[in-house]
Amino acid sequence: MYRFRDAEGRVIYVGKAKSLRSRLSSYFADLDALHPRTRSLMLTAAAVDWTVVGNEIEALQLEFAWIKEFDPRFNVRYRDDKSFPYLVVTLGEEFPRALVARGAKRAGSRYFGPYAHAWAIRGSLDALLRVFPVRTCSRGVFDRARRSGRPCLLADIDKCSAPCVGRVDEVEHRQIAEDLCSFLGGRARDFQRRLSDEMAEAAQSLDYERAARRRDDLGALHRALERNSVVFDESVDADVIGCVVDDLEAGFEVFHVREGRIRGQRSYVVERVDDSDEGHLLGRLLISLVEETGECPPLVLASFAPPSDVVDWLAWRRGARVDVRVPSRGAKRDLLATATANAEQRLALHKARRSGDLTARSLALTQLQAELGLAEAPLRIETIDVSHLGGSGVVGSLVVFEDGAPRPRESRTFAISAEGSRDDTSAVNEVVSRRFRPVPTAEVADRRRTFAYPPQLLVIDGGLPQVRAAARALREREVVGVTVVGLAKRLEEVWLADSDDPIILPRSSDALYLLQRMRDEAHRVAIQFQRRRRSRVNRSALLDVPGLGPARAKSLLKAFGSIAGVRAAGIDELATVDGIGPNLAARISAALAVGTDDAVSEMLSSEVPS
């Protein structure tokens, strides 16, 4: 185990390695050869110390403890759903209390959840109090009832055992609270079986009043259980973890399944501040979950496989084997897909809140101004991306951001000519030239006013060659006052046309986040445009076949997926499609086998209005 410290002695990174010499040597390489995140760590660090432990499990335990203790800035940070409500049983008090709570957890209490809504917990708790009449009142109400000798309404309707007036003593009340915790913790079947036995025993002894009470208690337990979704067989206890990862952040959604039912869920958004892949991020999350909840189920279903040492640690912590799977079919895969969809929504919501924050957007523009040496903050930014399919069908896109927010209606697309399709630099040059082409005075009124003035910043998806191609096009068009930068995807470095060295923005900076959003939006628009054109080409190629109309062409594409699938199919396979007979299938096969590739390439590279 090793720790990097800054000049003030604060721990900024915690790591572990089997070979400390090899791991530390990798940090002290040429700064230009290091990953930007590692470079930032080494420029901040002033000292390193280490601790030797006996095995990998002890290393994992110590790593988690150090991260919790020191909160190092360069380690992964898990931001979970602290605002979600929990059902809490305060076992640390003399007379434990059940309540709904939010925020940081306190020692000596059992937490169940989190739940999506507080009313869901209160409804379940109200049903359970009939069977487990633990106190729910505050300390002030409890003390006042103790002094007056009069219990509250819940005691009169048998939803509180009234320890305040001595109806049960401390030991009896604590047993009720522990039974409630056992039920919420996954032992529902034991209590249902016990109530059923007591009901049958009372009925057999002709104590029908007691049997009716047990029947009502059993119904209350069933109603409480019905509030949770049934997803598996009752014997299944598992944590289902959906994961979604991008370049900067990762989203996790955790479903806690106990006795086949979803008893709680929680969400995490993780900053990717180091080089960890998806499996290592999941491994750290698993350790964090077990440490926070104190529970380690026998089964974990996840989108990725964690490292083997994490699986060993889970088995050591549980005292038995833990099965970690990536399900490929069945109900488990379906539930994992649901968790993954929730993780996507959580991450998208997190990004939307961040991008919609006016303060964050203003900060991003200010940071761009400072990092790029601009005279003023770039209030209008345009981003260009070039996309192709195996070298053919080259298209370009341009998206506009104003005041750090997207303007979808101002997006433009470009079909690149044969000359511009030679390589990426030629395509970028053509897109910039067409964007900034002179507009005759008579046409200014017909042109959209939003494009009547240039942006302060032009962002190119690419490295130095693409940036210089764009700058060359601006010079040819005699455009001044527009700064051109490129965002290279490999290391997310920012390139200027007149510099041989990139600008490295901090990975957590709002400026880099804004540039990435613009780059991703331009890529999305380009891909959509390319798909629309390919779809038109596919339909056109089929409609050239004599006797084949739009409806049958659509059926062929639906059956075989694409024009390539139709071309690869034999005559007998084509004839199986509804409406396609042997003669028509032979004509389709012959027409697509000759000359189609040349026709498709010509259509994809032809000029279309942008």
C-alpha atoms as one frame of an Amber mdcrd trajectory, in Angstrom:
protein
   0.000   0.000   0.000   1.292   3.478  -0.856   0.119   7.057  -0.390   1.082
  10.195  -2.305   1.044  13.440  -0.318   1.099  17.049  -1.468   3.380  19.816
  -0.196   1.118  20.375   2.834   1.157  16.715   3.822  -2.401  15.899   2.707
  -2.987  12.470   1.192  -3.959  12.951  -2.471  -3.846   9.365  -3.763  -3.994
   5.870  -2.272  -2.956   2.791  -4.250  -1.884  -0.819  -3.892   0.543  -3.003
  -5.806   2.126  -6.444  -5.582   5.471  -4.981  -6.678   5.906  -1.578  -5.089
   9.182  -0.895  -6.937   7.622  -1.559 -10.345   4.474   0.458  -9.630   6.231
   3.524  -8.226   8.804   3.483 -11.021   5.983   3.843 -13.554   5.004   7.180
 -12.002   8.473   8.697 -12.262   8.698   8.610 -16.058   8.983  11.491 -18.525
   6.056  13.833 -17.854   5.233  14.095 -21.561   4.798  10.311 -21.714   2.412
  10.142 -18.748  -1.361  10.117 -18.985  -2.777  13.605 -18.233  -4.355  12.393
 -14.974  -1.112  10.774 -13.842   0.820  13.868 -14.897  -1.454  16.064 -12.789
  -0.932  13.715  -9.831   2.861  13.847 -10.155   2.907  17.642 -10.493   0.865
  17.884  -7.276   2.608  15.186  -5.211   5.549  16.079  -2.959   6.118  12.823
  -1.037   5.183   9.148  -0.993   5.050   6.609   1.832   3.973   2.968   1.974
   2.790   0.161   4.230   3.412  -3.559   3.678   0.485  -5.937   4.306   0.224
  -9.718   4.275  -2.102 -10.400   1.305  -4.430  -8.842  -1.253  -7.474  -9.008
   0.997  -5.723  -6.971   3.691  -4.619  -4.532   0.974  -8.206  -4.034  -0.189
  -9.370  -3.519   3.377  -6.655  -0.955   4.101  -7.207   0.837   0.789 -10.885
   1.322   1.549 -10.124   2.506   5.098  -7.565   5.049   3.857  -9.873   6.380
   1.147 -12.641   6.842   3.696 -10.278   8.478   6.186  -8.333  10.825   3.886
 -10.747  11.360   0.939  -7.874  11.655  -1.585  -8.658  13.948  -4.516  -7.126
  11.637  -7.157  -9.006   8.500  -6.091 -12.437   7.551  -7.347 -15.176   9.425
  -5.519 -18.562   7.742  -5.131 -21.402  10.232  -4.807 -24.413   8.232  -3.753
 -28.051   9.156  -3.262 -27.756  10.669   0.219 -31.051  12.515  -0.233 -33.029
   9.280  -0.558 -35.041   8.180   2.503 -34.223   5.112   4.605 -36.195   3.120
   7.154 -34.092   3.285  10.338 -34.314   1.248  13.535 -32.301   2.886  16.332
 -31.001  -0.221  18.101 -28.482   1.906  20.014 -31.213   3.491  22.159 -32.632
   2.033  25.366 -36.031   1.579  23.660 -35.353   1.285  19.901 -37.432   3.425
  17.577 -38.447   2.995  13.905 -38.449   6.123  11.752 -37.904   7.489   8.248
 -34.606   9.386   7.923 -32.313  10.949   5.335 -28.715  12.098   5.303 -25.591
  10.634   6.883 -25.865   7.357   8.742 -25.343   7.143  12.493 -23.664   4.399
  14.428 -25.855   2.013  16.419 -28.771   2.056  13.963 -29.919  -0.355  11.236
 -30.711   1.199   7.862 -33.007  -0.344   5.224 -33.345   1.099   1.745 -32.959
   3.600   0.238 -36.447   3.993  -1.172 -37.577   6.204  -4.027 -40.329   7.855
  -1.956 -40.836   8.458   1.745 -44.530   7.549   1.483 -43.557   4.054   0.332
 -41.637   3.508   3.576 -44.392   4.922   5.752 -46.997   2.697   4.099 -44.862
  -0.408   4.652 -44.052   0.600   8.227 -47.711   1.225   9.019 -48.540  -2.327
   7.882 -45.644  -3.843   9.800 -46.435  -2.091  13.105 -49.423  -4.383  13.525
 -47.061  -7.372  13.727 -43.989  -5.591  15.150 -45.377  -2.845  17.451 -42.095
  -1.010  17.991 -42.250   2.590  19.141 -42.139   5.319  16.426 -42.514   8.440
  18.574 -39.836  11.062  19.166 -37.882  11.284  22.412 -39.977  14.241  23.597
 -43.286  12.456  23.056 -41.895   9.291  24.689 -40.717  11.171  27.810 -44.000
  13.076  28.103 -46.014   9.830  27.978 -43.662   8.332  30.554 -44.261  11.217
  32.971 -48.045  11.332  32.467 -48.563   7.567  32.423 -50.830   7.872  29.359
 -49.783   6.216  26.091 -50.438   7.663  22.633 -53.101   6.700  20.075 -50.848
   4.071  18.411 -50.798   2.102  21.648 -54.611   2.169  21.808 -54.899   0.719
  18.272 -52.246  -1.964  18.940 -49.557  -0.431  16.713 -47.189   0.284  19.603
 -46.274  -1.983  22.495 -46.211   1.120  24.796 -42.881   0.664  26.631 -43.401
   4.255  27.864 -46.044   3.048  30.356 -44.525  -0.354  31.069 -46.740  -2.636
  28.998 -43.511  -4.308  27.857 -40.109  -4.051  29.459 -36.826  -3.126  27.775
 -35.939  -6.734  26.876 -39.323  -7.478  25.316 -39.343  -4.241  23.313 -35.822
  -4.814  22.041 -36.846  -8.280  20.855 -39.716  -6.726  18.900 -37.291  -4.271
  17.269 -34.833  -7.040  16.404 -37.649  -9.120  14.896 -38.562  -6.128  12.710
 -34.941  -5.841  11.581 -34.830  -9.557  10.800 -37.995  -9.276   8.724 -36.700
  -6.268   6.788 -33.320  -7.957   6.403 -34.748 -10.875   4.439 -36.280 -13.360
   6.917 -39.876 -12.715   5.924 -40.649 -16.386   5.290 -39.781 -17.340   8.894
 -42.307 -14.872  10.321 -44.981 -15.812   7.808 -44.527 -19.490   8.668 -44.633
 -18.743  12.388 -47.858 -16.712  12.096 -49.460 -19.435   9.949 -48.580 -22.063
  12.567 -49.959 -19.911  15.387 -53.162 -19.265  13.424 -53.647 -22.984  12.782
 -52.900 -23.811  16.429 -55.370 -21.220  17.697 -58.084 -22.439  15.320 -57.518
 -26.035  16.379 -57.904 -25.054  20.043 -61.091 -23.123  19.170 -59.463 -19.769
  20.069 -60.993 -18.080  17.048 -60.350 -14.542  18.275 -56.591 -15.196  18.477
 -56.689 -17.008  15.145 -58.375 -13.979  13.553 -55.673 -11.677  14.934 -52.968
 -13.902  13.483 -54.840 -13.976  10.180 -54.891 -10.170  10.119 -51.222 -10.062
  11.069 -50.414 -12.411   8.224 -52.361 -10.194   5.836 -50.421  -7.155   7.046
 -47.136  -8.909   6.268 -48.407  -9.838   2.804 -49.392  -6.212   2.125 -45.965
  -4.991   3.234 -44.273  -7.509   0.973 -46.476  -6.609  -1.989 -44.995  -3.138
  -1.966 -41.746  -4.637  -3.231 -41.394  -6.042  -6.755 -41.148  -9.829  -7.078
 -38.356 -10.603  -9.544 -36.885 -14.002  -8.620 -37.617 -17.137  -6.669 -37.918
 -16.604  -2.904 -34.559 -18.287  -2.323 -32.587 -15.620  -4.253 -30.601 -12.986
  -2.353 -28.549 -10.799  -4.688 -27.252  -7.331  -5.494 -27.910  -6.337  -9.111
 -25.578  -3.601 -10.346 -26.089  -1.823 -13.661 -23.080   0.136 -14.924 -22.741
   2.848 -17.576 -19.312   4.360 -18.223 -18.075   7.253 -20.365 -14.749   9.074
 -20.600 -15.253  11.290 -17.542 -17.864   9.664 -15.323 -19.611   6.414 -14.572
 -23.140   5.753 -13.365 -24.167   2.800 -11.162 -27.629   1.613 -10.163 -27.852
  -1.009  -7.398 -30.954  -3.142  -6.761 -30.890  -4.984  -3.415 -32.865  -8.204
  -3.965 -33.752 -10.166  -0.832 -35.912 -13.300  -0.938 -36.615 -12.634  -4.602
 -37.917  -9.104  -4.005 -36.354  -5.705  -4.602 -36.071  -4.343  -1.056 -34.085
  -1.209  -1.885 -32.049   0.603  -4.478 -29.370   3.247  -4.617 -27.538   5.201
  -7.290 -23.951   6.397  -7.661 -22.191   8.777 -10.013 -18.429   8.304 -10.089
 -15.769  10.697 -11.347 -13.131   8.835 -13.355 -10.129  10.630 -11.914  -7.686
   7.781 -12.541  -7.040   5.145 -15.218  -9.325   2.480 -13.743 -11.358   0.424
 -16.223 -14.985  -0.622 -15.749 -14.110  -3.760 -13.782 -11.943  -1.905 -11.261
 -14.599   0.797 -10.813 -17.152  -1.933 -10.101 -14.765  -3.648  -7.675 -14.332
  -0.483  -5.642 -18.078   0.051  -5.597 -18.648  -3.491  -4.286 -16.196  -2.917
  -1.439 -17.860   0.391  -0.615 -21.339  -1.197  -0.609 -20.330  -4.014   1.727
 -18.579  -1.652   4.129 -21.506   0.787   4.220 -24.387  -1.694   4.453 -22.638
  -4.471   6.362 -24.305  -6.992   4.028 -22.631  -9.282   1.495 -25.145 -11.368
  -0.487 -24.165 -14.723  -1.963 -24.872 -13.531  -5.523 -23.838 -10.378  -7.402
 -25.124  -9.685 -10.920 -23.266  -6.929 -12.745 -22.616  -5.472 -16.185 -18.875
  -6.114 -15.867 -16.680  -8.627 -14.074 -14.686  -7.171 -11.130 -11.041  -8.132
 -10.464 -10.463 -11.543  -8.918  -8.943 -10.079  -5.748 -12.216  -8.211  -5.086
 -14.158 -11.474  -5.451 -11.761 -13.093  -2.960 -12.258 -10.171  -0.564 -16.047
 -10.534  -0.780 -15.762 -14.259   0.038 -13.475 -13.480   2.968 -15.840 -10.814
   4.267 -18.907 -13.040   3.965 -17.158 -16.153   5.208 -18.464 -18.137   2.242
 -18.257 -18.165  -1.533 -19.731 -15.152  -3.396 -20.859 -15.808  -6.953 -20.252
 -12.777  -9.210 -21.845 -13.153 -12.640 -22.536 -11.242 -15.855 -25.885 -12.856
 -16.805 -26.510 -13.514 -20.484 -30.159 -14.641 -20.521 -33.315 -15.107 -18.495
 -34.886 -13.091 -15.673 -31.521 -12.135 -14.189 -30.379 -10.581 -17.463 -33.702
  -8.722 -17.768 -33.373  -7.238 -14.283 -29.761  -6.268 -14.985 -30.937  -4.536
 -18.161 -33.454  -2.591 -16.071 -30.741  -1.594 -13.608 -28.480  -0.526 -16.483
 -31.269   1.570 -17.995 -31.722   3.248 -14.606 -27.967   3.900 -14.431 -28.120
   5.542 -17.862 -30.971   7.758 -16.699 -29.150   8.712 -13.490 -25.983   9.613
 -15.388 -27.947  11.557 -18.011 -29.827  13.416 -15.266 -26.550  14.218 -13.528
 -25.089  15.577 -16.783 -28.255  17.524 -17.569 -28.222  19.163 -14.156 -24.563
  20.014 -14.583 -24.979  21.405 -18.104 -28.128  23.282 -17.095 -26.382  25.014
 -14.225 -25.854  28.622 -15.333 -22.997  29.058 -12.863 -21.182  25.976 -14.216
 -21.656  27.122 -17.812 -20.326  30.571 -17.035 -17.359  29.025 -15.255 -16.678
  26.774 -18.273 -16.612  29.741 -20.656 -14.346  31.682 -18.312 -11.972  28.729
 -18.049 -11.869  28.386 -21.849 -11.057  32.062 -22.170  -8.169  31.748 -19.709
  -6.761  28.441 -21.022  -6.923  29.420 -24.707  -5.794  33.021 -24.208  -8.941
  34.546 -25.720  -9.708  38.250 -25.467 -13.213  37.487 -24.179 -15.317  34.513
 -23.186 -16.529  32.590 -26.266 -20.283  33.158 -26.122 -20.816  31.410 -29.471
 -18.971  28.151 -30.161 -19.367  25.959 -33.244 -18.145  22.352 -33.407 -17.370
  20.317 -36.518 -17.146  16.546 -36.836 -16.487  14.308 -39.843 -17.877  10.789
 -40.033 -17.550   7.992 -42.584 -18.270   4.295 -42.949 -15.137   2.369 -43.881
 -13.816   5.309 -45.884 -17.028   5.776 -47.901 -20.099   7.902 -47.318 -18.143
  10.793 -45.764 -20.362  13.390 -44.086 -19.785  16.354 -41.825 -21.782  18.055
 -39.093 -21.744  21.430 -37.385 -23.444  22.165 -34.051 -23.819  25.484 -32.265
 -23.562  26.294 -28.543 -24.402  29.769 -27.266 -23.719  30.792 -23.670 -22.609
  27.197 -23.048 -26.006  25.727 -24.057 -26.827  23.813 -27.273 -28.917  25.315
 -30.090 -30.285  22.179 -31.829 -32.176  24.079 -34.546 -28.942  25.631 -35.778
 -27.193  22.314 -36.467 -26.053  21.751 -40.050 -24.981  18.684 -42.004 -22.721
  18.396 -45.055 -22.380  15.681 -47.672 -18.671  15.693 -48.544 -17.675  15.686
 -52.218 -15.379  13.089 -53.793 -12.430  15.510 -53.533 -13.090  16.157 -49.851
 -13.433  12.439 -49.129  -9.721  11.739 -49.634  -8.967  12.007 -45.893 -10.160
  13.696 -42.702  -8.152  16.878 -43.247  -9.653  17.392 -46.716 -13.153  16.806
 -45.321 -12.591  19.299 -42.482 -11.232  21.846 -44.953 -14.327  21.469 -47.127
 -16.787  21.793 -44.218 -15.083  24.954 -42.915 -14.906  26.445 -46.414 -18.604
  25.824 -46.999 -19.567  27.145 -43.557 -17.697  30.416 -44.094 -18.283  30.891
 -47.823 -19.117  34.479 -48.843 -22.825  35.234 -49.139 -23.965  37.681 -51.825
 -25.825  40.691 -50.477 -29.021  39.660 -52.225 -29.003  36.324 -50.406 -28.357
  37.669 -46.905 -32.076  38.119 -46.258 -32.730  34.492 -47.207 -29.926  33.105
 -45.057 -30.649  32.294 -41.455 -29.687  35.267 -39.349 -27.936  33.067 -36.789
 -25.187  32.293 -39.319 -24.706  35.895 -40.413 -21.834  36.313 -37.947 -18.935
  33.971 -37.114 -18.332  32.249 -33.760 -15.595  33.276 -31.359 -14.401  29.653
 -31.099 -14.410  26.839 -33.660 -13.878  23.332 -32.217 -12.744  20.459 -34.448
 -13.080  16.819 -33.460  -9.491  15.768 -34.118  -5.833  16.538 -33.531  -3.285
  18.961 -34.930  -3.629  18.002 -38.663  -7.390  18.617 -38.607  -6.966  21.907
 -36.719  -4.420  23.205 -39.246  -6.680  22.165 -42.122  -9.508  24.227 -40.582
  -7.188  27.200 -39.987  -6.031  27.022 -43.606  -9.645  27.134 -44.806 -10.319
  30.199 -42.641  -7.303  31.985 -44.135  -8.486  31.144 -47.637 -11.892  32.618
 -46.794 -10.189  35.657 -45.176 -12.049  35.052 -41.894 -10.480  36.753 -38.850
 -11.321  36.737 -35.158 -12.137  33.003 -34.987  -9.934  30.811 -32.777  -9.641
  27.189 -33.937  -8.957  24.347 -31.507  -9.088  20.578 -31.773 -10.148  18.051
 -29.146  -8.310  14.751 -29.649 -10.271  11.838 -28.230  -7.365   9.590 -27.240
  -6.137  11.689 -24.321  -8.684  14.535 -24.498  -5.936  17.066 -25.208  -6.697
  20.468 -26.796  -4.665  21.529 -29.840  -4.061  25.031 -31.231  -3.107  25.555
 -34.864   0.057  27.553 -34.067   1.433  25.267 -31.334   3.168  21.892 -31.481
   2.239  21.082 -27.866  -1.318  20.416 -26.646  -3.116  22.104 -23.770  -4.077
  19.651 -21.014  -7.247  20.698 -19.209  -7.966  19.185 -15.769 -10.153  16.123
 -16.093 -12.747  17.517 -13.686 -12.842  21.023 -15.210 -16.081  22.499 -16.522
 -14.227  23.705 -19.625 -13.258  20.170 -20.680 -16.763  18.920 -19.889 -18.244
  21.586 -22.198 -15.830  20.738 -25.034 -16.669  17.046 -24.709 -20.402  17.731
 -24.770 -20.008  19.742 -27.967 -17.820  17.078 -29.563 -20.285  14.308 -28.647
 -23.256  16.317 -29.949 -21.506  16.947 -33.282 -20.684  13.245 -33.562 -24.302
  12.303 -32.838 -25.629  14.666 -35.536 -23.116  13.322 -38.080 -24.007   9.700
 -37.352 -27.747  10.393 -37.646 -27.241  12.154 -40.979 -25.112   9.310 -42.319
 -27.725   6.713 -41.298 -30.511   8.663 -43.003 -28.498   8.815 -46.221 -27.663
   5.109 -46.108 -31.342   4.325 -45.605 -32.248   6.397 -48.669 -29.541   4.676
 -50.691 -30.798   1.228 -49.636 -34.344   2.026 -50.666 -33.183   3.552 -53.965
 -31.042   0.530 -54.846 -33.968  -1.822 -54.311 -36.513   0.371 -56.063 -34.417
   0.194 -59.237 -35.380  -3.493 -59.506 -38.284  -3.901 -61.990 -41.464  -5.056
 -60.294 -40.284  -4.233 -56.732 -42.321  -1.542 -55.018 -41.759   0.374 -51.733
 -43.781  -2.060 -49.579 -41.894  -5.143 -50.753 -38.548  -3.314 -50.532 -39.372
  -2.456 -46.917 -40.207  -6.102 -46.202 -36.861  -7.201 -47.652 -34.895  -4.709
 -45.520 -36.841  -5.768 -42.436 -36.152  -9.457 -43.143 -32.428  -9.160 -43.917
 -31.463  -6.024 -41.989 -29.676  -4.091 -44.755 -28.961  -3.953 -48.465 -25.825
  -6.030 -47.814 -27.959  -8.722 -46.179 -30.324  -8.754 -49.151 -27.377  -9.015
 -51.552 -25.866 -11.913 -49.567 -29.124 -13.880 -49.470 -29.775 -16.566 -52.018
 -32.738 -16.681 -54.388 -34.516 -19.302 -52.257 -34.099 -17.150 -49.113 -35.403
 -14.054 -50.908 -38.436 -15.989 -52.103 -39.442 -16.779 -48.497 -40.257 -13.098
 -47.874 -43.949 -12.280 -48.106 -44.771 -10.967 -51.605 -41.471 -12.051 -53.188
 -41.850 -14.926 -55.642 -39.093 -16.975 -57.323 -39.059 -14.825 -60.488 -38.880
 -11.534 -58.578 -36.228 -13.005 -56.247 -34.096 -13.897 -59.277 -34.408 -10.341
 -60.649 -33.463  -8.854 -57.239 -30.405 -11.088 -56.933 -29.256 -10.280 -60.474
 -29.786  -6.520 -60.086 -27.938  -6.273 -56.781 -25.055  -8.474 -57.921 -24.020
  -6.136 -60.769 -23.158  -2.483 -60.471 -24.794  -1.782 -57.127 -21.585  -1.057
 -55.223 -20.577   1.631 -57.739 -24.032   3.188 -57.674 -24.125   3.254 -53.852
 -20.662   4.813 -53.626 -21.642   7.468 -56.146 -24.801   8.330 -54.238 -23.023
   8.477 -50.884 -20.348  10.847 -52.177 -22.694  13.065 -54.177 -23.368  16.650
 -53.174 -26.615  17.338 -51.300 -27.901  20.623 -49.836 -26.721  21.222 -46.250
